[in-house]
């Protein structure tokens, strides 16, 4: 991992999004794995509006 990718300084949602994308996983797949909707996963990744 590169120094610019220091995940510990990121919000939880940002970490989830980056790691999901690195794995090549669509939101729908992650949503199914955790038993939630893809809209829920998106709201976790983006944080409070």
C-alpha positions as CSV (number, residue, x, y, z in Angstrom):
1,X,0.0,0.0,0.0
2,X,1.3,3.4,-0.9
3,X,1.7,6.1,1.8
4,X,-1.0,8.2,0.1
5,X,-3.5,5.4,0.7
6,X,-3.3,5.5,4.5
7,X,-6.7,4.1,5.3
8,X,-6.5,4.8,9.1
9,X,-7.0,8.5,8.5
10,X,-10.1,7.9,6.4
11,X,-13.7,7.7,7.6
12,X,-15.1,4.2,7.8
13,X,-17.4,4.7,4.7
14,X,-14.4,5.9,2.7
15,X,-12.4,2.8,3.7
16,X,-15.3,0.5,2.7
17,X,-15.7,2.2,-0.7
18,X,-12.0,2.0,-1.5
19,X,-11.6,-1.6,-0.4
20,X,-14.8,-2.6,-2.3
21,X,-13.6,-0.9,-5.4
22,X,-10.1,-2.4,-5.2
23,X,-11.8,-5.8,-5.0
24,X,-13.8,-5.0,-8.1
25,X,-17.0,-5.6,-6.2
26,X,-20.2,-3.7,-7.2
27,X,-22.3,-2.2,-4.4
28,X,-25.1,-4.7,-5.1
29,X,-22.7,-7.6,-4.3
30,X,-21.6,-6.1,-1.0
31,X,-25.2,-5.2,-0.2
32,X,-26.2,-8.9,-0.7
33,X,-23.3,-10.1,1.5
34,X,-24.4,-7.9,4.4
35,X,-28.1,-8.3,3.9
36,X,-28.8,-4.6,3.1
37,X,-29.8,-2.7,0.0
38,X,-27.3,-1.1,-2.4
39,X,-28.8,2.3,-1.4
40,X,-27.8,1.5,2.2
41,X,-24.3,0.7,1.2
42,X,-24.1,3.9,-0.7
43,X,-25.3,5.9,2.3
44,X,-22.7,4.3,4.5
45,X,-19.9,5.0,1.9
46,X,-20.9,8.7,1.4
47,X,-21.6,9.4,5.1
48,X,-24.1,12.0,6.4
49,X,-25.4,14.5,3.9
